[in-house]
């Protein structure tokens, strides 16, 4: 139970400190509406008048012609996406080609080994070691 009293005491001290500090009063929003109607500096570019805001989405309908900047930006995005896709597929193709080459090499090695084992097993002491080269009397 002692920790609850300590917590309440700390919270009470913090509240008193916030109420007595001058910075807490200056953080409150001023009720003066004259400053809110005409923002200055960079805020002027962010906020717009109500009439402009209502017409913002009506400026260009779906069928309206796009500006050249919009067309260029969209084209750059399409080209960048195509480039990423091409690089991805090229990387996948290279991976598959290296895998296929390794698999082919392994298959050739296994075939060579099995052929060599067969020749060693069936060697008859004649050179070249083929059955049709045997001399018959």
ZIJOQUI-V502738 format. One record per backbone hydrogen bond with DSSP energy under -0.5 kcal/mol. NH is the residue of the N-H (numbers start at 1). CO is the residue of the C=O. If there is no record, write none. Layout:
nh=NH co=CO
nh=NH co=CO
This chain:
nh=5 co=1
nh=6 co=2
nh=7 co=3
nh=8 co=4
nh=9 co=5
nh=10 co=6
nh=11 co=7
nh=12 co=8
nh=13 co=9
nh=14 co=10
nh=15 co=11
nh=16 co=12
nh=17 co=13
nh=18 co=14
nh=19 co=15
nh=20 co=16
nh=21 co=17
nh=25 co=21
nh=26 co=22
nh=27 co=23
nh=28 co=25
nh=33 co=31
nh=37 co=33
nh=38 co=34
nh=43 co=40
nh=44 co=41
nh=45 co=42
nh=46 co=42
nh=47 co=43
nh=53 co=49
nh=54 co=50
nh=55 co=51
nh=56 co=52
nh=56 co=53
nh=59 co=55
nh=59 co=56
nh=64 co=61
nh=71 co=67
nh=72 co=68
nh=73 co=69
nh=74 co=70
nh=75 co=71
nh=76 co=72
nh=77 co=73
nh=78 co=74
nh=79 co=75
nh=80 co=76
nh=81 co=77
nh=82 co=78
nh=83 co=79
nh=84 co=80
nh=85 co=81
nh=86 co=82
nh=87 co=83
nh=88 co=84
nh=89 co=85
nh=90 co=86
nh=91 co=87
nh=92 co=88
nh=93 co=89
nh=94 co=90
nh=95 co=91
nh=96 co=92
nh=97 co=93
nh=98 co=94
nh=99 co=95
nh=100 co=96
nh=101 co=97
nh=102 co=98
nh=103 co=99
nh=104 co=100
nh=105 co=101
nh=106 co=102
nh=107 co=103
nh=108 co=104
nh=109 co=105
nh=110 co=106
nh=111 co=107
nh=112 co=108
nh=113 co=109
nh=114 co=110
nh=115 co=111
nh=116 co=112
nh=117 co=113
nh=118 co=114
nh=119 co=115
nh=120 co=116
nh=121 co=117
nh=122 co=118
nh=123 co=119
nh=123 co=120
nh=130 co=128
nh=133 co=130
nh=134 co=131
nh=136 co=134
